Amino acid sequence: MYIKARVSLLCTYDSDADAAYIYLEHPVPPAAAERVIPFDIKDGMFNLDLDTEGHVLGLEILGARKRLPHALLGVMLDQNQEQTEQS
């Protein structure tokens, strides 16, 4: 059986580190990421954060400018600029 659903995700971007984080659970409880599973692909590094039961909490994407779809990165950069201006 195939189920299709749309859900909102929280995504953050750190321009200094060129790293994005896609939260599958938010907020991630302190020290909840019991296990980090790194995996590499050419020109990028990804980390899956898992809890003690093996549920995926989030995905970290290093080298995000090269790896993320332009539309998603653009939204995150626009949001970051708005937050900076409000501070």
NUMI-497708 format. One line per 4 residues: their letters; for each residue x, y, z of N, C-alpha, C. Coordinates in Angstrom, 1 decimal. Each point is the difference from the previous one (the first is absolute). Example, Ala and Ser with C-alpha at 12.3 -4.5 7.8 and 13.67 -1.06 7.14 Angstrom:
2
AS) 13.2/-5.7/7.8/-0.9/1.2/0.0/0.9/1.2/0.0; -0.4/1.1/-0.7/0.9/1.1/0.0/-0.8/1.1/0.8
END
This chain:
87
MYIK) 0.8/-1.2/0.0/-0.8/1.2/0.0/0.9/1.2/0.0; -0.4/1.0/-0.8/0.8/1.3/-0.1/-0.9/1.1/0.6; 0.6/0.7/0.9/-0.7/1.1/0.6/0.8/1.3/-0.3; -0.7/1.0/-0.4/0.6/1.3/-0.3/-0.5/1.0/1.0
ARVS) 1.0/0.7/0.6/-0.4/1.1/1.0/1.0/1.2/-0.2; -0.5/1.1/0.3/0.8/1.2/0.1/0.2/0.4/1.4; 1.2/0.2/0.4/0.3/0.5/1.4/0.9/1.1/0.0; -0.1/0.9/0.9/1.0/1.1/0.2/1.2/-0.5/0.7
LLCT) 1.2/0.4/-0.5/1.2/-0.3/0.6/0.7/1.3/0.4; 0.7/-0.1/1.1/0.9/1.1/0.5/1.4/-0.2/-0.6; 0.5/0.9/-0.7/1.3/-0.1/-0.6/0.8/1.3/0.5; 1.3/-0.2/0.3/0.8/1.1/0.4/1.3/0.0/-0.9
YDSD) 0.6/1.1/-0.1/1.2/0.1/-0.8/1.0/0.9/0.7; 1.3/-0.4/0.1/1.1/0.7/0.6/0.9/0.4/-1.2; 0.0/1.3/-0.4/0.8/0.4/-1.1/1.5/-0.1/0.2; 0.4/0.3/1.3/1.4/-0.1/0.3/0.5/-1.4/-0.2
ADAA) -0.7/-1.0/0.4/0.4/-1.4/-0.2/-0.5/-0.7/-1.3; -0.8/0.8/-0.7/-0.7/-0.6/-1.2/-0.7/-1.3/0.3; -0.7/0.0/1.1/-0.7/-1.2/0.5/-1.5/0.2/0.2; -0.7/-0.9/-0.4/-1.5/0.0/0.2/-0.4/-1.1/0.9
YIYL) -1.1/0.2/0.7/-0.6/-1.1/0.8/-1.4/-0.1/-0.2; -0.5/-1.2/-0.3/-1.4/-0.2/-0.3/-0.5/-0.9/1.2; -0.9/0.7/0.8/-0.5/-0.7/1.2/-1.2/-0.9/-0.4; 0.1/-1.2/0.4/-1.2/-0.9/-0.1/-0.7/-0.1/1.3
EHPV) 0.6/0.4/1.1/-0.6/0.2/1.3/0.5/1.3/0.5; -0.9/0.9/0.5/0.4/1.3/0.5/-0.8/0.3/1.2; 0.5/0.5/1.0/1.5/0.2/0.2/0.6/-1.4/0.3; 1.2/-0.1/-0.4/0.8/-1.3/0.3/0.4/0.1/1.5
PPAA) -0.5/-0.9/0.8/0.3/0.1/1.5/1.5/0.0/0.2; 0.5/0.7/1.0/1.4/0.0/0.3/0.6/-1.4/0.2; 1.2/-0.2/-0.6/0.7/-1.3/0.0/-0.9/-1.1/-0.6; -1.0/0.3/-0.8/-0.8/-1.1/-0.6/0.7/-0.7/-1.1
AERV) 0.9/0.7/-0.7/0.7/-0.7/-1.1/1.0/-1.0/0.5; -0.4/-1.2/0.3/0.8/-1.0/0.5/1.0/-0.5/-1.0; -0.4/0.0/-1.2/0.9/-0.5/-1.0/0.0/0.9/-1.3; 1.1/0.3/-0.5/0.1/0.7/-1.2/0.6/-0.9/-1.1
IPFD) -0.7/-0.1/-1.1/0.5/-0.8/-1.1/0.4/0.9/-1.1; 1.3/0.1/-0.2/0.5/0.8/-1.1/0.1/-0.8/-1.3; -0.3/0.7/-1.1/0.2/-0.6/-1.3/0.5/1.1/-1.0; 0.8/-0.4/-0.9/0.7/0.9/-0.9/-0.6/-0.2/-1.4
IKDG) -0.1/1.1/-0.7/-0.1/-0.2/-1.5/1.0/1.1/-0.5; 0.2/-0.1/-1.3/1.0/1.0/-0.6/-0.4/1.4/0.3; 0.9/0.8/0.6/-0.2/1.4/0.3/-1.1/0.3/1.0; -0.2/-0.9/0.9/-1.0/0.2/1.1/0.1/-1.0/1.1
MFNL) -0.4/0.4/1.1/0.0/-0.9/1.2/-1.4/0.1/0.7; -0.5/-1.1/0.3/-1.3/-0.1/0.7/0.1/-0.8/1.3; -0.8/0.4/1.0/-0.1/-0.6/1.2/-1.4/-0.3/0.4; -0.4/-1.2/0.3/-1.3/-0.3/0.5/0.1/-0.1/1.6
DLDT) -0.8/0.7/0.7/-0.1/-0.1/1.4/-1.1/-0.9/0.4; 0.3/-1.0/0.8/-1.0/-1.0/0.5/-0.1/0.0/1.5; -1.2/-0.3/0.5/-0.2/-0.1/1.4/0.3/-1.4/0.5; -0.2/-0.3/1.3/0.4/-1.2/0.5/-0.8/-1.2/-0.6
EGHV) -1.2/0.3/-0.5/-0.8/-1.1/-0.6/0.3/-0.1/-1.5; 0.9/0.8/-0.6/0.3/-0.1/-1.4/-0.9/0.9/-0.9; -0.8/0.8/0.6/-0.8/1.0/-0.8/0.8/1.1/-0.5; -0.2/0.4/-1.2/0.8/1.1/-0.6/-0.6/1.4/0.6
LGLE) 0.9/0.7/0.6/-0.4/1.3/0.5/0.2/1.2/-1.0; 1.0/-0.2/-0.8/0.3/1.1/-0.9/1.2/-0.4/-1.0; 0.2/0.9/-0.9/1.0/-0.2/-1.0/0.9/1.3/-0.1; 1.3/-0.2/0.2/0.9/1.2/-0.2/0.6/-0.2/-1.4
ILGA) 0.1/1.1/-0.7/0.6/0.1/-1.3/1.1/1.0/0.0; 1.3/-0.5/-0.1/1.1/0.9/-0.2/0.3/0.2/-1.4; 0.5/1.2/-0.4/0.1/0.3/-1.4/-1.4/0.2/-0.6; -0.9/0.7/0.8/-1.4/0.1/-0.4/-0.2/0.8/-1.3
RKRL) 0.8/1.0/-0.2/-0.2/0.8/-1.2/0.1/-0.9/-1.3; 0.8/-1.0/0.0/0.1/-0.9/-1.1/-1.0/-1.1/0.0; -0.5/-0.4/1.1/-0.8/-1.2/0.1/-1.5/0.3/0.1; -0.5/1.1/0.5/-1.4/0.3/0.1/-0.6/0.5/-1.3
PHAL) -1.3/-0.2/-0.2/-0.7/0.6/-1.1/0.0/1.5/0.2; 0.2/0.7/-1.1/0.2/1.5/0.1/-1.3/0.6/0.6; -1.1/-0.5/-0.2/-1.3/0.6/0.6/0.1/-0.1/1.5; 0.3/-1.1/0.5/0.1/-0.2/1.5/1.1/0.8/0.6
LGVM) 1.1/0.1/-0.6/1.1/0.8/0.5/-0.4/1.5/0.0; -0.6/0.4/-1.1/-0.5/1.4/-0.1/-0.9/0.4/1.1; -1.0/-0.9/0.3/-1.0/0.3/1.1/0.8/0.1/1.3; 0.9/-0.9/0.3/0.7/0.0/1.2/0.9/1.3/0.1
LDQN) 0.6/0.4/-1.1/0.8/1.2/0.1/-0.8/1.3/0.1; -1.2/0.0/-0.6/-0.9/1.1/0.2/-0.5/0.1/1.4; -0.3/-1.1/0.6/-0.5/-0.1/1.4/1.1/0.5/0.9; 1.2/-0.4/-0.2/1.1/0.3/0.8/0.3/1.5/-0.1
QEQT) -0.1/0.6/-1.1/0.2/1.5/-0.2/-1.1/0.7/0.7; -1.3/-0.4/0.0/-1.1/0.6/0.7/0.3/0.0/1.5; 0.4/-1.1/0.5/0.3/-0.1/1.4/1.1/0.9/0.5; 1.1/0.1/-0.9/1.1/0.8/0.3/-0.4/1.5/0.1
EQS) -0.9/0.4/-1.0/-0.5/1.4/0.0/-0.8/0.3/1.2; -0.8/-1.0/0.5/-0.8/0.3/1.2/0.7/0.0/1.3; 1.2/-0.5/0.0/0.8/0.0/1.2/0.6/1.3/0.3
END
